Amino acid sequence: MRCARGPPTSTLPLVFLLLGFPWRTGHWVPMASPVRRWRRVPAAAGDSADTASATAPVVVWLRNELRLCDNPLLQRGLQLAKGNLQLVVCLDPREFQATTAFGSPKVGELRKRFVEECLCDLRRRVAERGSRLLVQQKAPEEVLPALVSEGSTVLVTAQVCSEERAVERRVRKALEAKGAALEVVPAAGITDLVGPEELQRAGVPSGEEFPVIFQRFFLPLRPFLLEICQKGLSDAPVNLPSASGAELEDEELRLTDAVPGTDIRGGETAGLERMTVWLNSGFRSYKDTFRSLQGDYSSRLGAHLAYGCISPRRLVKEALSHGSGQSSVHVEHFVYEMCWRDFFRHTAARWGTGLFHVAGPAECGAHGMSSESSWKRDLGAERRWKEGSTGVPLVDAAMRELNETGYIGNLARQFVAAFLIEDLQIDWRVGADWFEATLVDYDVHSNWGQWARSAGVVPTNEAKRNRVGGTRYYDLAMQRPEVSDYVRNWLPELQDVADEELFSPWTNSWPIGKVLSATSNGSSYSKPLISMRLKQYFESVSGASRLCGLPSPRRAKKGKGQRKGGGAPRATAALRWATSDSRFHGS
């Protein structure tokens, strides 16, 4: 029987709370049960505390708001504090050391490194203002009660997924035993662009009535975005109240040895610097370049947004301020993509645990989406997909980039998902789970929402649903001028393969073994794990390149690295078939 995780019991490990990472248990139940979430319980009434005791400390419990600028959660703490304000992050070591039900590490080494960089930067910035950031590798229901006294208030940003809400309930219970209160601050302006109030103004329903079609959310909201994104912005405080009376000793932060192979560095300082550089450089051609495979083609701010190192409202406001003249089309497209991030957060609230079912939310059955019987498990095929050893060069290059850097771009996320789902027909949650483990910019709402959409288990519009089963994203990749260089960068064993065979190396005269084929330079490459449909596609594309006499890319030097090159094989119009539209954003 194929299995997935079941609902929590009183003995489940406690949750790591930075960004709301989910705990994946070792309890197994039939596959139809949700893979990682249990029922969401609405927040209790009376969450707010307008005043705090003159002597009782106010605690700001940080999860994914790791910044001082543009932080309404921190501003609320400053409003309530009477000279004693404690900033705290709770890390559960079992989150970092555990594996998921699908066998993946819960948090990969590259993401650990990013988290540590975020905390080191925030700790420094807080210390410069006369206070301290307390970091504890314990469950919050253990840490937070030790920091409060009767009349204290603990502030936290609202979350929509069930695991995070379950932890809030545990914390509330522990605080009430000490006469303290938990105040849940709305996420709009902190982690989200918009909340129920902003949606209501735009005429968009919220909660269980939130639209499942993106355009029904985006189009009414777009005229109000600039005004919305100007609210809740603030400079970092010049000074912070001292954190006195806390008996807990701070945890020493030691950066792991893992260093991302990209320029993504954690922390508010790095995030603000990257935002400035991006808005004044690559941003001006974003719509033309966002589907590139290599180079400085995207903002690479997704991780900073996921951990709250920068404000989503600040980013959209600054982007809109650059929207004049010829750059306006690029601004609009960037804002459009940013709104997808909020869309997934609101749909996650609507669907609850159903988002993590193999067949998707129960309500989506009426849309004719996939059922549990449509999916399979194949550990060998899953391993080869994760490793980048499927024998399909384009897919393997992207997966190796992901594993080494913790990042791949918009287009690469789309075609590796299409390969796992449409060609291998593997349970789509295997892919969502691996992205969760490996992506530095992992965000629970966007990641699982994107994979569910790619798998067709949540609604989309009819035109996009009709494109399932084609090769559109492979076509887009093959049309990129850097595609050959990209493959050679990440597959050094194919360095000497002729251009016309680079994307279908199984067509050459190399001796083929059971698993591997030997290349002309003595290295080896995997025998293809590929459907006949896709095999014929790549052979046809290579053939079209030879017949049309398209220019070959300039030969690259061996080894990885950025290289300039010429053209690449391009698919003919007859080969530009369509495929599903999975909204993967490497912002």
C-alpha positions in Angstrom: 0.0 0.0 0.0 1.3 3.4 -0.9 1.3 5.6 2.2 1.6 9.1 3.5 1.7 10.8 6.9 -1.3 10.8 9.2 -2.7 13.4 11.6 -0.8 14.4 14.7 -0.8 12.6 18.0 0.2 13.9 21.4 3.6 12.2 20.9 4.5 14.0 17.7 7.8 16.0 17.6 7.4 19.7 18.0 7.6 22.0 15.0 10.4 24.2 13.7 8.9 27.5 13.4 11.1 29.7 11.2 8.9 30.1 8.1 6.6 27.4 9.4 8.5 24.4 8.3 6.3 21.3 8.5 7.1 18.3 10.6 6.8 15.1 8.7 6.0 12.2 10.9 6.9 8.6 10.5 3.3 7.4 11.0 1.8 5.9 7.9 -1.7 5.9 6.7 -3.4 5.2 3.3 -2.3 7.5 0.5 -5.6 9.3 0.3 -4.8 11.0 3.6 -3.0 14.3 3.5 0.7 14.0 3.1 1.8 16.6 5.6 -1.0 18.7 7.1 -3.9 18.2 9.4 -7.1 20.1 10.0 -6.7 23.9 10.4 -8.4 25.3 13.5 -9.6 28.9 13.4 -7.8 31.4 15.7 -9.4 31.8 19.0 -11.3 34.9 19.8 -9.7 37.6 21.8 -6.3 37.3 20.4 -5.5 41.0 20.8 -4.0 42.8 23.8 -4.2 46.6 23.5 -2.0 47.2 26.5 0.7 45.4 28.4 1.7 45.5 32.0 4.1 48.3 32.8 6.7 45.7 34.0 5.7 42.6 32.1 7.9 41.9 29.0 6.6 42.0 25.5 7.9 39.2 23.3 8.0 39.3 19.5 8.1 35.8 18.2 9.7 35.9 14.8 9.1 33.1 12.3 9.4 34.5 8.8 9.7 38.2 9.5 13.5 38.4 9.9 13.9 42.2 9.3 13.8 45.5 11.1 12.6 47.7 8.2 8.9 47.6 7.1 7.9 45.3 9.9 4.4 45.9 11.4 4.9 43.0 13.8 7.9 44.8 15.3 6.1 48.1 15.3 3.3 46.5 17.3 5.9 45.3 19.8 7.3 48.8 20.2 3.8 50.2 20.7 3.1 47.7 23.5 6.5 47.5 25.2 7.1 49.5 28.3 10.9 49.3 28.2 11.3 45.6 27.9 11.0 44.0 24.5 12.4 40.6 23.6 12.9 39.4 20.0 13.0 35.6 19.8 13.4 32.9 17.1 12.6 29.3 18.1 14.4 26.6 16.1 13.5 22.9 16.6 16.7 20.8 16.0 14.5 17.8 15.0 13.4 19.8 12.0 16.9 20.2 10.8 17.9 16.6 11.4 14.7 14.8 10.4 13.7 13.2 7.1 10.2 13.4 5.5 7.8 10.6 4.7 9.3 10.6 1.2 12.8 10.2 2.5 14.1 13.7 1.9 15.9 15.9 4.4 13.4 18.3 5.9 15.8 21.2 5.4 18.7 20.9 3.0 22.2 22.1 3.9 22.0 25.1 1.6 18.8 26.4 3.1 20.2 25.8 6.6 23.1 28.1 5.6 20.7 30.7 4.4 18.7 30.6 7.6 21.9 31.0 9.6 23.0 34.0 7.5 19.6 35.6 8.1 19.9 35.1 11.9 23.5 36.4 12.0 22.6 39.5 10.1 19.5 40.2 12.2 21.3 39.6 15.5 24.0 42.1 14.5 21.4 44.7 13.5 19.5 44.2 16.7 22.6 44.5 18.8 23.6 47.8 17.1 20.3 49.2 18.4 20.9 48.2 22.0 19.0 45.0 22.3 19.4 41.3 21.5 17.9 38.6 19.3 17.4 35.4 21.3 17.8 32.2 19.3 16.7 29.0 20.9 16.9 25.5 19.4 13.8 24.4 21.3 10.1 24.2 20.7 8.4 27.6 21.2 5.9 26.2 23.8 9.0 25.6 25.9 10.9 28.8 25.2 8.2 31.5 25.2 6.6 30.8 28.6 10.1 31.1 30.1 10.3 34.7 28.8 7.0 36.0 30.2 5.4 36.9 33.4 1.8 37.6 34.3 0.4 40.3 32.0 2.9 39.7 29.3 2.0 39.7 25.6 3.6 37.5 22.9 3.2 38.8 19.4 3.2 36.5 16.3 2.2 36.9 12.7 -0.8 35.0 11.5 -0.2 31.8 9.5 -2.8 30.0 7.4 -1.5 26.4 7.3 -2.6 23.9 9.9 0.8 22.9 11.4 1.7 26.4 12.2 -1.7 27.1 13.6 -1.5 23.9 15.8 1.8 25.2 17.3 0.1 28.6 18.0 -2.6 26.7 20.0 0.1 24.9 22.0 1.9 28.2 22.7 -1.4 29.9 23.7 -2.2 27.1 26.2 1.3 27.3 27.7 1.2 31.1 28.0 -2.3 31.1 29.6 -0.9 28.9 32.3 1.4 31.8 33.2 -1.2 34.6 32.8 0.2 35.8 29.5 -1.5 36.3 26.2 -0.8 35.5 22.6 -1.7 38.2 20.1 -1.8 37.1 16.4 -1.1 40.0 14.1 -2.6 40.0 10.6 -0.1 39.0 7.9 -1.0 41.8 5.4 2.0 44.1 5.1 4.2 41.6 7.0 4.4 38.4 4.9 1.6 39.1 2.5 0.7 41.9 0.1 -3.0 41.9 0.9 -5.4 40.7 3.6 -9.2 40.4 3.9 -9.6 44.2 4.2 -7.7 44.9 1.0 -9.5 42.1 -0.8 -12.8 43.5 0.3 -12.0 46.9 -1.1 -11.1 45.4 -4.4 -14.3 43.3 -4.5 -12.5 40.0 -4.1 -13.9 37.5 -1.6 -11.6 36.0 1.0 -11.4 32.8 3.1 -13.4 29.9 1.7 -14.8 32.0 -1.0 -11.4 33.2 -2.4 -11.3 32.7 -6.2 -9.4 29.7 -7.4 -8.7 31.4 -10.8 -5.8 33.9 -10.6 -7.2 36.5 -12.9 -10.3 36.9 -10.8 -8.0 37.8 -7.9 -5.4 39.9 -9.8 -7.4 42.0 -12.2 -9.7 43.6 -9.6 -6.8 44.1 -7.2 -4.3 45.6 -9.6 -5.7 49.3 -9.6 -5.2 49.4 -5.8 -1.8 47.9 -5.5 0.4 51.0 -5.4 -1.8 52.5 -2.7 -1.8 49.3 -0.7 1.9 48.8 -0.9 2.7 52.3 0.4 1.1 51.3 3.8 3.0 49.7 6.7 6.4 50.7 5.5 8.9 52.1 8.0 12.6 52.6 8.5 14.4 50.4 11.0 14.2 51.7 14.5 17.1 53.8 15.6 17.0 52.2 19.1 15.3 49.1 20.5 14.2 48.6 24.2 16.5 46.4 26.2 15.6 42.7 26.7 16.0 42.4 30.4 15.0 39.7 32.8 15.3 36.8 30.4 17.0 33.8 32.0 17.6 31.9 28.8 21.1 31.9 27.4 21.5 32.7 23.7 22.4 30.0 21.2 25.7 30.4 19.4 25.2 30.6 15.6 27.8 28.8 13.6 27.5 28.9 9.9 27.5 25.5 8.2 30.1 24.6 5.6 27.6 24.5 2.8 27.9 27.6 0.6 25.3 28.1 -2.2 26.7 28.1 -5.7 24.7 31.2 -6.5 24.9 34.8 -5.3 22.0 34.3 -2.9 23.0 35.4 0.6 20.8 35.5 3.6 19.8 38.5 5.7 18.0 41.8 5.5 21.2 43.6 4.6 21.9 41.3 1.6 18.2 41.4 0.6 18.0 45.2 0.5 21.3 45.4 -1.4 20.1 42.8 -4.0 16.8 44.6 -4.4 18.6 47.9 -5.2 20.9 46.3 -7.7 18.2 44.3 -9.4 15.8 47.2 -9.7 18.5 49.2 -11.4 19.8 46.5 -13.7 18.2 43.2 -14.9 14.7 44.3 -13.8 14.5 46.6 -16.8 14.4 43.6 -19.2 12.5 41.2 -16.9 9.7 40.1 -19.2 12.3 39.2 -21.9 14.7 37.4 -19.6 12.7 35.8 -16.8 12.6 32.4 -18.6 16.4 32.3 -19.2 18.4 29.4 -18.0 21.6 31.1 -16.8 22.9 34.6 -16.1 21.4 37.4 -13.9 17.9 36.9 -15.3 15.8 37.0 -12.2 15.6 38.9 -8.9 16.7 35.9 -6.8 14.8 37.6 -4.0 12.4 34.6 -3.4 14.4 33.4 -0.4 14.5 36.8 1.2 10.7 37.1 0.7 10.2 33.6 2.1 12.1 34.4 5.3 10.8 38.0 5.6 14.2 39.6 5.1 12.5 42.2 2.8 8.9 43.3 2.7 6.8 42.2 -0.3 5.1 45.6 -0.2 8.4 47.4 -0.3 9.5 45.4 -3.3 6.3 46.0 -5.2 6.2 49.7 -4.3 9.8 50.1 -5.5 9.1 48.1 -8.7 6.1 50.3 -9.5 8.2 53.4 -9.0 10.4 52.2 -11.9 7.4 51.7 -14.2 7.7 54.4 -16.8 8.3 54.5 -20.5 9.6 51.3 -22.1 10.3 49.6 -18.8 6.6 49.6 -17.8 5.9 46.2 -19.5 8.7 44.7 -17.4 7.4 46.3 -14.3 3.9 45.0 -14.9 5.1 41.5 -15.5 7.2 41.5 -12.3 4.2 42.7 -10.3 2.0 40.1 -11.9 4.4 37.4 -10.8 4.6 38.8 -7.3 0.9 38.6 -7.0 1.0 34.9 -7.7 2.8 34.6 -4.4 -0.1 36.1 -2.6 -2.6 34.1 -4.6 -1.0 30.9 -3.4 -1.1 32.0 0.2 -4.8 32.8 0.0 -5.7 29.5 -1.8 -3.7 27.6 0.8 -6.0 29.1 3.4 -9.0 28.1 1.4 -8.0 24.5 0.7 -6.5 23.7 4.1 -5.1 20.2 4.4 -6.7 19.2 1.0 -3.8 20.9 -0.7 -1.5 18.1 0.5 -3.8 15.2 -0.7 -2.5 13.3 -3.7 -5.8 14.0 -5.5 -5.9 17.6 -4.3 -8.7 19.4 -2.3 -12.0 17.5 -2.2 -13.8 20.5 -3.6 -11.7 20.2 -6.8 -13.2 16.9 -7.7 -16.0 18.8 -9.5 -13.3 20.3 -11.8 -12.4 16.9 -13.2 -8.9 16.8 -11.8 -6.7 13.8 -11.2 -7.5 11.1 -8.7 -5.3 9.0 -6.5 -5.3 6.2 -9.1 -3.5 8.5 -11.6 -0.2 8.4 -9.7 2.5 5.8 -8.9 5.6 5.5 -6.9 8.9 4.2 -8.4 11.9 4.7 -6.0 14.4 4.1 -8.8 12.9 6.6 -11.1 12.5 9.1 -8.3 16.1 8.8 -7.3 17.3 9.3 -10.8 15.1 12.4 -11.2 16.4 13.9 -7.9 20.0 13.2 -8.8 19.8 14.5 -12.3 20.6 11.1 -13.9 17.5 10.5 -16.0 19.5 10.4 -19.2 17.5 13.4 -20.5 20.2 16.2 -20.7 17.9 19.2 -20.3 16.2 17.7 -17.2 19.4 16.5 -15.7 21.1 19.8 -16.1 18.4 21.6 -14.2 18.2 19.0 -11.4 22.0 19.2 -10.9 21.8 23.0 -10.7 19.1 22.7 -8.1 21.1 20.3 -6.0 24.3 22.3 -6.1 23.0 25.8 -5.8 19.5 25.5 -4.1 18.0 27.4 -7.0 16.7 27.0 -10.5 14.8 29.5 -12.6 11.2 29.8 -13.6 11.4 27.8 -16.8 13.6 25.0 -15.4 11.1 24.5 -12.6 8.4 24.1 -15.1 10.0 21.5 -17.3 11.4 19.3 -14.5 8.0 19.2 -13.0 6.4 18.3 -16.3 8.9 15.5 -16.7 8.2 13.9 -13.3 4.4 14.3 -13.6 3.7 13.8 -17.3 6.4 11.4 -18.4 7.2 9.4 -15.3 3.7 9.8 -13.8 5.2 9.9 -10.3 3.1 11.1 -7.4 3.5 14.9 -7.7 4.1 15.2 -4.0 7.5 13.5 -4.5 8.5 16.6 -6.5 7.0 19.1 -4.1 8.7 17.3 -1.2 12.1 17.4 -3.0 11.8 21.1 -3.9 11.0 21.7 -0.2 14.2 20.0 0.8 16.5 21.6 -1.8 15.2 25.1 -2.7 16.7 27.9 -0.8 13.6 30.0 -1.6 11.1 27.4 -0.4 7.8 28.7 0.6 5.1 26.2 1.7 2.2 28.0 0.0 3.8 28.7 -3.4 5.7 25.4 -3.6 2.8 23.1 -2.8 0.3 25.3 -4.7 2.5 25.3 -7.8 3.1 21.6 -7.8 -0.6 20.9 -7.3 -1.4 23.2 -10.2 1.2 21.6 -12.4 -0.3 18.2 -11.5 -3.8 19.3 -12.4 -5.2 18.5 -9.0 -6.4 22.1 -8.4 -8.5 24.2 -10.7 -7.1 26.3 -13.5 -8.7 27.9 -16.5 -9.9 25.8 -19.4 -7.4 26.9 -22.0 -4.4 26.0 -19.8 -6.0 22.7 -18.8 -6.4 21.7 -22.4 -2.6 22.1 -22.9 -1.7 19.2 -20.6 0.4 16.5 -22.2 2.5 18.5 -24.7 6.0 19.9 -24.8 5.5 23.6 -24.6 8.1 24.2 -21.8 10.7 22.1 -23.5 10.1 24.2 -26.6 10.6 27.4 -24.7 13.9 26.0 -23.2 15.2 24.8 -26.6 14.6 28.3 -28.1 16.9 29.8 -25.5 20.2 30.8 -27.1 22.1 29.6 -24.0 20.5 26.2 -23.8 23.5 24.2 -25.1 25.9 26.1 -22.8 23.6 25.4 -19.9 23.5 21.7 -20.5 27.3 21.5 -20.8 27.8 23.6 -17.7 26.0 21.0 -15.6 26.8 17.8 -17.5 30.5 17.8 -18.0 30.3 14.2 -19.3 28.6 15.6 -22.4 31.3 18.3 -23.1 32.5 16.6 -26.3 29.2 15.4 -27.6 28.3 16.8 -31.0 25.7 19.6 -31.0 23.2 17.6 -33.0 23.3 14.8 -30.4 23.5 16.9 -27.2 19.8 16.7 -26.4 19.4 13.1 -27.5 22.7 11.4 -26.8 21.1 8.0 -27.0 21.0 8.4 -30.8 24.8 8.2 -31.2 27.1 5.2 -31.7 28.3 4.9 -28.1 28.0 1.4 -26.6 24.9 1.3 -24.4 24.9 -0.6 -21.2 22.1 -1.6 -18.8 22.3 1.7 -17.0 25.0 3.9 -18.5 26.4 4.8 -21.9 30.0 5.6 -22.4 30.8 9.0 -23.9 33.6 9.8 -26.4 35.8 11.4 -23.6 35.7 8.2 -21.5 33.1 9.4 -19.0 29.6 8.0 -18.8 26.0 9.2 -19.0 22.8 7.5 -18.0 20.7 5.5 -20.3 17.5 7.5 -20.8 14.6 7.1 -18.6 12.1 8.6 -21.0 8.7 8.0 -22.6 8.6 7.3 -26.3 6.7 10.5 -26.8 9.4 12.7 -25.3 12.2 10.6 -26.8 10.8 11.2 -30.3 10.4 14.9 -29.5 14.1 15.4 -28.6 15.2 13.4 -31.6 13.0 15.5 -33.8 14.3 18.7 -32.4 17.8 17.6 -33.0 16.9 16.5 -36.5 15.3 19.9 -37.2 18.4 21.6 -36.1 20.6 19.6 -38.5 18.1 19.9 -41.4 17.5 23.7 -41.0 21.2 24.4 -40.7 20.7 26.4 -37.5 23.9 27.8 -36.0 25.6 25.7 -33.4 26.6 27.1 -30.0 30.2 28.0 -29.6 32.1 25.2 -27.9 32.5 25.8 -24.2 35.5 24.9 -22.1 35.2 21.9 -19.8 33.8 22.4 -16.4 31.1 24.5 -15.0 30.9 28.3 -15.1 29.3 31.1 -16.9 30.1 31.2 -20.6 29.0 33.2 -23.5 27.8 31.3 -26.5 26.0 31.5 -29.8 22.9 29.9 -31.0 21.2 26.7 -30.0 18.9 24.2 -31.6 15.4 25.6 -32.0 12.2 23.7 -32.5 10.3 24.2 -35.7 6.8 25.5 -35.6 5.5 21.9 -36.2 7.2 20.8 -33.1 5.9 23.6 -30.8 3.3 21.6 -29.1 1.5 22.8 -26.0 1.7 21.6 -22.4 0.3 22.4 -19.0 1.0 25.7 -17.3 2.5 25.2 -13.9 3.1 28.5 -12.1 6.7 28.0 -10.9 8.3 31.3 -10.0 12.0 31.7 -9.4 11.5 35.4 -8.7 
